[in-house]
Amino acid sequence: DQQVKQNSPSLSVQEGRISILNCDYTNSMFDYFLWYKKYPAEGPTFLISISSIKDKNEDGRFTVFLNKSAKHLSLHIVPSQPGDSAVYFCAARRNGGSARQLTFGSGTQLTVLP
Amino acid sequence: DAGVIQSPRHEVTEMGQEVTLRCKPISGHDYLFWYRQTMMRGLELLIYFNNNVPIDDSGMPEDRFSAKMPNASFSTLKIQPSEPRDSAVYFCASINSGGSRETQYFGPGTRLLVL
């Protein structure tokens, strides 16, 4: 049972346009959400995060939106650049206690075409 | 800071052999995580430690898998005996729970192929 789902395994966009990556979750106990980017032969690296008390967080070209009622979050990249081509993982963490584990989605391969 | 270090980077072995993967977390980090990445299941958490103590190993697939953390700077993930379905990329990650932003820092991974 996948608690974090990324239903699009791949996405292609033109350089300069907006990339929108989507993520859905089922566990209402999740209170903190993160996006990681992964290049081939490297480990995932943290990109941006959002707490459940917010609905938007922006960092340069990257913005994450959270819709708690729909249990949906999205990552917007504007403008997209060829260097953004990577696999993007959505991740979520439960609140409470000393739990620090993240539940990851299966990833979306983003290809930005020059 | 050298980041999370994993060894080996690549491992090819035959079915039935023992495989040991190694991880050195970032100095000062108090949590360590082992993940497995496959095409079918994405990134799965196998086990994690807090201050060298295993906290949750519910993600470990079966008894063939074991993990240890004898000290704050070293952890191993062992598969014995290995099977072809264990072929995957195994990642180690660590965090400092006292940091201002709790994000996991991943190592480069070990690509395991079991023939």
HADDOCK unambig.tbl for C-alpha pairs under 7 A between the chains (distance, minus, plus):
assign (segid A and resid 41 and name CA) (segid B and resid 108 and name CA) 6.76 0.50 0.50
assign (segid A and resid 42 and name CA) (segid B and resid 108 and name CA) 4.57 0.50 0.50
assign (segid A and resid 42 and name CA) (segid B and resid 109 and name CA) 6.83 0.50 0.50
assign (segid A and resid 43 and name CA) (segid B and resid 106 and name CA) 5.30 0.50 0.50
assign (segid A and resid 43 and name CA) (segid B and resid 107 and name CA) 5.37 0.50 0.50
assign (segid A and resid 43 and name CA) (segid B and resid 108 and name CA) 4.31 0.50 0.50
assign (segid A and resid 43 and name CA) (segid B and resid 109 and name CA) 5.98 0.50 0.50
assign (segid A and resid 44 and name CA) (segid B and resid 106 and name CA) 5.99 0.50 0.50
assign (segid A and resid 45 and name CA) (segid B and resid 105 and name CA) 6.75 0.50 0.50
assign (segid A and resid 45 and name CA) (segid B and resid 106 and name CA) 6.73 0.50 0.50
assign (segid A and resid 46 and name CA) (segid B and resid 103 and name CA) 6.66 0.50 0.50
assign (segid A and resid 104 and name CA) (segid B and resid 43 and name CA) 5.93 0.50 0.50
assign (segid A and resid 105 and name CA) (segid B and resid 42 and name CA) 6.63 0.50 0.50
assign (segid A and resid 106 and name CA) (segid B and resid 41 and name CA) 6.23 0.50 0.50
assign (segid A and resid 106 and name CA) (segid B and resid 42 and name CA) 4.10 0.50 0.50
assign (segid A and resid 106 and name CA) (segid B and resid 43 and name CA) 6.47 0.50 0.50
assign (segid A and resid 107 and name CA) (segid B and resid 42 and name CA) 6.67 0.50 0.50
